[in-house]
Amino acid sequence: MKRKLGDIILQIIPVMIGVYLGFVISNWQDNQKRTTQSQTLVDNIKSEIETNKFMIESVIEYHKMVRDSSRHFANSETIIKKPTFFEGTRTRQLSGSAYNTGVQTGIINELPLHKIQVLNNLYNFQDFNNEYSKMIMNGLITMDFTESDDAIKKIASYLSLTMTDIVIQENHLLELYEETLKTLN
């Protein structure tokens, strides 16, 4: 009986070691996969941020010019019937697809908390900027575009106010992009 028990234990030990090693290898592979996925997510987010940053940089000078020109135009005594400085709002809808994919898949949870917080801050502000851009367009569409002096002054005042906000938001976004890229690196 003692001999049979010893033989059984000798047969069980290698099986237990094999199962244990299988779990260790499986956990290691899962960790490697999560690490690769989180690094891919970070790379995609950095690329998305660079693209959004470029989009802001490509329009911010135009927005400053519209802000300043419309401010001058709104405060001017003489009215020009058709101001030539305005060529549309040129606001950009900034992308958040890489970040949203990370949130939806849960891969973002693999990042350290401070990086998640910086990303949340950036993308929440970016979403606010996107919504504000839509609001500007909706407000502009509902304006009176007759060539009356009052209508032209109202449009110029509206552009002056909204472009001031847009420029402030774009400058803040550019700062957030830089801060976020530094944090992710």
The 8 nearest C-alpha neighbors of each residue, nearest first, counted from 0:
[[1, 3, 2, 4, 5, 6, 7, 8],
 [2, 0, 4, 3, 5, 6, 7, 8],
 [1, 3, 5, 0, 4, 6, 7, 8],
 [4, 2, 6, 0, 5, 1, 7, 8],
 [3, 5, 7, 1, 2, 6, 8, 0],
 [6, 4, 2, 8, 3, 7, 9, 1],
 [7, 5, 3, 9, 4, 8, 2, 10],
 [8, 6, 10, 4, 9, 5, 11, 3],
 [7, 9, 11, 5, 10, 6, 12, 4],
 [10, 8, 6, 7, 12, 11, 5, 13],
 [9, 11, 7, 8, 12, 13, 6, 14],
 [10, 12, 8, 14, 9, 13, 7, 15],
 [11, 13, 15, 14, 9, 10, 8, 16],
 [14, 12, 16, 15, 11, 17, 10, 9],
 [13, 15, 17, 11, 12, 16, 18, 10],
 [16, 14, 18, 12, 17, 13, 19, 11],
 [17, 15, 13, 19, 14, 18, 20, 12],
 [16, 18, 14, 20, 15, 19, 13, 21],
 [17, 19, 21, 15, 20, 16, 14, 22],
 [20, 18, 16, 22, 21, 17, 15, 23],
 [21, 19, 23, 17, 22, 18, 16, 24],
 [20, 22, 18, 24, 19, 23, 25, 17],
 [23, 21, 25, 19, 20, 24, 26, 18],
 [24, 22, 20, 26, 25, 21, 27, 19],
 [23, 25, 27, 21, 26, 22, 20, 28],
 [24, 26, 22, 28, 27, 23, 21, 29],
 [27, 25, 29, 23, 28, 24, 22, 30],
 [26, 28, 24, 30, 25, 29, 23, 31],
 [27, 29, 31, 25, 26, 30, 32, 24],
 [30, 28, 26, 32, 31, 27, 33, 25],
 [31, 29, 27, 33, 32, 28, 34, 26],
 [32, 30, 28, 34, 29, 33, 35, 27],
 [31, 33, 29, 35, 30, 34, 36, 28],
 [34, 32, 36, 30, 35, 31, 37, 29],
 [35, 33, 31, 37, 32, 36, 30, 38],
 [34, 36, 32, 38, 33, 37, 39, 31],
 [37, 35, 33, 39, 34, 38, 32, 40],
 [36, 38, 40, 34, 39, 35, 106, 33],
 [37, 39, 41, 35, 40, 36, 34, 42],
 [40, 38, 42, 36, 37, 41, 35, 43],
 [39, 41, 37, 43, 38, 42, 44, 36],
 [40, 42, 38, 44, 43, 39, 45, 37],
 [43, 41, 39, 45, 40, 44, 38, 46],
 [44, 42, 46, 40, 45, 41, 97, 39],
 [43, 45, 47, 41, 46, 97, 42, 98],
 [46, 44, 48, 42, 47, 43, 41, 49],
 [47, 45, 43, 49, 44, 48, 42, 50],
 [46, 48, 44, 50, 45, 49, 43, 51],
 [49, 47, 45, 51, 50, 46, 52, 44],
 [48, 50, 52, 46, 47, 51, 53, 45],
 [49, 51, 47, 53, 48, 52, 46, 54],
 [52, 50, 54, 48, 53, 49, 93, 47],
 [51, 53, 49, 55, 50, 54, 48, 56],
 [52, 54, 56, 50, 51, 55, 57, 49],
 [53, 55, 51, 57, 52, 56, 50, 58],
 [56, 54, 52, 57, 53, 58, 59, 51],
 [57, 55, 53, 59, 54, 58, 52, 60],
 [56, 58, 54, 55, 53, 59, 60, 61],
 [59, 57, 61, 55, 56, 60, 62, 54],
 [58, 60, 62, 61, 56, 55, 57, 63],
 [61, 59, 63, 62, 58, 64, 57, 56],
 [60, 62, 64, 58, 59, 63, 65, 57],
 [61, 63, 59, 65, 64, 60, 66, 162],
 [64, 62, 66, 60, 61, 65, 67, 59],
 [63, 65, 61, 67, 62, 66, 68, 60],
 [66, 64, 62, 68, 63, 67, 69, 61],
 [67, 65, 159, 162, 63, 64, 69, 68],
 [66, 68, 70, 64, 65, 69, 63, 71],
 [69, 67, 65, 71, 70, 66, 64, 72],
 [68, 70, 72, 155, 159, 71, 66, 67],
 [71, 69, 159, 67, 73, 68, 72, 66],
 [72, 70, 68, 74, 69, 73, 75, 67],
 [71, 73, 69, 75, 70, 74, 68, 155],
 [74, 72, 155, 70, 152, 156, 71, 75],
 [75, 73, 71, 72, 70, 76, 152, 156],
 [76, 74, 72, 77, 73, 71, 78, 70],
 [77, 75, 78, 74, 73, 72, 71, 79],
 [78, 76, 75, 79, 72, 74, 148, 73],
 [79, 77, 80, 76, 148, 75, 72, 151],
 [78, 80, 81, 82, 77, 72, 151, 148],
 [79, 81, 78, 146, 82, 151, 148, 147],
 [80, 82, 79, 83, 146, 151, 78, 84],
 [83, 81, 84, 79, 80, 85, 72, 151],
 [82, 84, 85, 81, 86, 79, 80, 68],
 [83, 85, 82, 86, 65, 68, 64, 69],
 [86, 84, 83, 87, 65, 82, 88, 69],
 [87, 85, 84, 88, 83, 89, 65, 61],
 [88, 86, 89, 85, 90, 136, 84, 65],
 [87, 89, 90, 86, 136, 62, 85, 135],
 [90, 88, 87, 91, 58, 86, 62, 61],
 [89, 91, 88, 132, 92, 58, 165, 129],
 [92, 90, 93, 89, 54, 55, 129, 132],
 [91, 93, 129, 94, 90, 132, 128, 130],
 [94, 92, 51, 91, 129, 95, 125, 54],
 [95, 93, 96, 92, 51, 47, 97, 48],
 [94, 96, 98, 97, 99, 93, 122, 47],
 [95, 97, 99, 98, 94, 100, 47, 44],
 [98, 96, 100, 44, 99, 95, 43, 101],
 [97, 99, 101, 100, 95, 96, 44, 102],
 [100, 98, 96, 102, 101, 97, 95, 103],
 [101, 99, 103, 97, 98, 102, 96, 104],
 [100, 102, 107, 98, 106, 99, 104, 103],
 [101, 103, 99, 105, 100, 104, 107, 98],
 [104, 102, 100, 105, 101, 99, 106, 107],
 [103, 105, 101, 106, 102, 100, 107, 99],
 [106, 104, 102, 107, 103, 108, 101, 109],
 [105, 107, 101, 108, 104, 109, 37, 102],
 [106, 108, 101, 109, 105, 110, 102, 37],
 [109, 107, 106, 110, 105, 111, 115, 102],
 [108, 110, 107, 106, 37, 111, 33, 34],
 [111, 109, 108, 107, 112, 114, 115, 37],
 [112, 110, 114, 113, 115, 109, 108, 107],
 [111, 113, 115, 114, 116, 110, 108, 117],
 [112, 114, 116, 115, 111, 117, 110, 182],
 [115, 113, 117, 116, 112, 111, 118, 110],
 [114, 116, 112, 118, 113, 117, 119, 110],
 [115, 117, 119, 113, 114, 118, 120, 112],
 [116, 118, 114, 120, 119, 115, 179, 121],
 [117, 119, 115, 121, 120, 116, 122, 114],
 [120, 118, 116, 122, 121, 117, 123, 115],
 [119, 121, 117, 123, 118, 122, 116, 124],
 [122, 120, 118, 124, 119, 123, 175, 125],
 [121, 123, 125, 119, 124, 120, 126, 118],
 [124, 122, 126, 120, 125, 121, 119, 127],
 [123, 125, 127, 121, 122, 126, 128, 120],
 [124, 126, 122, 128, 127, 123, 121, 129],
 [127, 125, 129, 123, 128, 124, 122, 130],
 [126, 128, 124, 130, 125, 129, 131, 123],
 [127, 129, 125, 131, 126, 130, 132, 124],
 [128, 130, 126, 132, 127, 131, 92, 125],
 [131, 129, 133, 127, 132, 128, 126, 134],
 [130, 132, 134, 128, 133, 129, 127, 135],
 [133, 131, 135, 129, 130, 134, 90, 128],
 [134, 132, 130, 136, 131, 135, 137, 129],
 [133, 135, 131, 137, 132, 136, 138, 130],
 [136, 134, 138, 132, 133, 137, 139, 131],
 [135, 137, 139, 133, 134, 138, 140, 132],
 [138, 136, 134, 140, 135, 139, 133, 141],
 [139, 137, 135, 141, 136, 140, 134, 142],
 [138, 140, 136, 142, 141, 137, 135, 154],
 [139, 141, 137, 138, 142, 136, 143, 135],
 [140, 142, 138, 139, 137, 143, 136, 144],
 [143, 141, 139, 140, 144, 138, 154, 150],
 [142, 144, 145, 150, 141, 154, 151, 140],
 [145, 143, 142, 150, 146, 151, 154, 147],
 [144, 146, 147, 143, 150, 151, 148, 149],
 [145, 147, 80, 144, 148, 151, 150, 81],
 [146, 148, 150, 149, 145, 151, 80, 144],
 [147, 149, 151, 150, 152, 146, 78, 80],
 [150, 148, 152, 147, 151, 153, 146, 154],
 [151, 149, 153, 147, 152, 148, 143, 154],
 [150, 152, 154, 148, 153, 149, 155, 147],
 [153, 151, 155, 149, 73, 154, 150, 156],
 [154, 152, 156, 150, 155, 151, 157, 149],
 [153, 155, 157, 151, 152, 156, 158, 150],
 [154, 156, 69, 152, 158, 73, 153, 157],
 [157, 155, 159, 153, 73, 158, 154, 152],
 [158, 156, 154, 160, 159, 155, 153, 161],
 [159, 157, 155, 161, 156, 160, 162, 154],
 [158, 160, 66, 70, 156, 69, 157, 162],
 [161, 159, 163, 157, 158, 162, 156, 164],
 [160, 162, 164, 158, 163, 159, 157, 165],
 [161, 163, 165, 66, 164, 159, 158, 160],
 [164, 162, 160, 166, 161, 165, 66, 159],
 [163, 165, 167, 161, 162, 166, 168, 160],
 [164, 166, 162, 168, 167, 163, 169, 161],
 [165, 167, 169, 163, 168, 164, 162, 170],
 [168, 166, 164, 170, 165, 169, 171, 163],
 [169, 167, 171, 165, 166, 170, 172, 164],
 [168, 170, 172, 166, 171, 167, 165, 173],
 [171, 169, 173, 167, 172, 168, 166, 174],
 [172, 170, 168, 174, 169, 173, 175, 167],
 [171, 173, 175, 169, 174, 170, 176, 168],
 [172, 174, 176, 170, 171, 175, 169, 52],
 [175, 173, 171, 177, 172, 176, 178, 170],
 [174, 176, 172, 178, 177, 173, 179, 121],
 [175, 177, 173, 179, 174, 178, 172, 180],
 [178, 176, 180, 174, 175, 179, 181, 173],
 [179, 177, 175, 181, 176, 180, 174, 182],
 [178, 180, 182, 176, 181, 177, 175, 183],
 [179, 181, 183, 177, 182, 178, 176, 184],
 [182, 180, 184, 178, 179, 183, 177, 176],
 [181, 183, 179, 180, 184, 178, 114, 117],
 [184, 182, 180, 181, 179, 114, 41, 45],
 [183, 181, 182, 180, 179, 45, 41, 42]]
